[in-house]
Amino acid sequence: MYLVGFYSPKAKSGVTELSLSIYNWLKSNTTLLVAFISYGPLEKEEISNELIHEFSKLTLIEQKRKVKQLKKQFDIIIYDASSQLSDGVLKILPIVDRLFVVGDEHRDFAVKLHEIIQFNKIFDKSVKNFITHLQGNKTFIIRENMDQQVIGFNNKKKDTDDIGQMIYTDYVTYYLERNLVENNEKILKKIKLIPKENLYSGLYDLGVDFEKALLFHQYVTLREALGQDYIEVLETLFPFLINSSFAELLDKFQNELHFITKLK
């Protein structure tokens, strides 16, 4: 369900040891089903259905298929990219839900990688938020808004506890967000089935306040009159229907109407 990647462009940087420690922490301290993928070979660990190594020997298509299969079977999958700077690794990294870049000298690399992923997100809806860990003894968490939070990073037990707890908390948030998204998608599908001319009454039947439903209908009509595809309009404005108050939606509608009037 939730894929966490650990990566460093530097060989022998301890990525495997760190990611394995997090894997074991999650198995010991939570009731979640946890799997582990290693891009390279593992020498000491017992290979099983939940602990996979030599991922690099699979083709990119096989890797993505395997990840998709594991995400159906397990709650969290730890992906150890193990210091491999290759096209294969860089192509598989964007499908992870969270990414950790480990190493004291890799801040510029991690920030650049984050920028590339952010750019790709514009064109690929499957790319999720990323967390990047970097900067020496200190570990900076960079989220989409680039806020930074510092925790110690020396790969000691306390750091394993901190990072493990952070991943668990992040997973819980991700789980709730995913359920919210799924519920929203169900509602949007129902809205798309409403006859265009009866949109406001159909929204009211779904539980939307009448005034807000009528305003949303007018907003959709305006966008469609400007040449935007009806279904595209619904998908674009739906987040505002769900997340905005009547006053906020009215303000957005009036501002757009005012802007259009000025253009004419």
FENSULGI-V765246 format. One record per helix or strand. SS is the DSSP state (a for helix, b for strand). FROM is the first residue (numbers start at 0). LEN is the number of residues. Records with the same first field share a line. If there is no record, write none. Layout:
# FENSULGI-V765246
SS=FROM-LEN ; FROM-LEN
This chain:
# FENSULGI-V765246
b=1-6 ; 33-5 ; 50-2 ; 75-5 ; 97-4 ; 131-1 ; 137-5 ; 147-5
a=14-15 ; 54-3 ; 59-14 ; 86-7 ; 106-17 ; 156-36 ; 195-10 ; 209-16 ; 229-14 ; 245-18
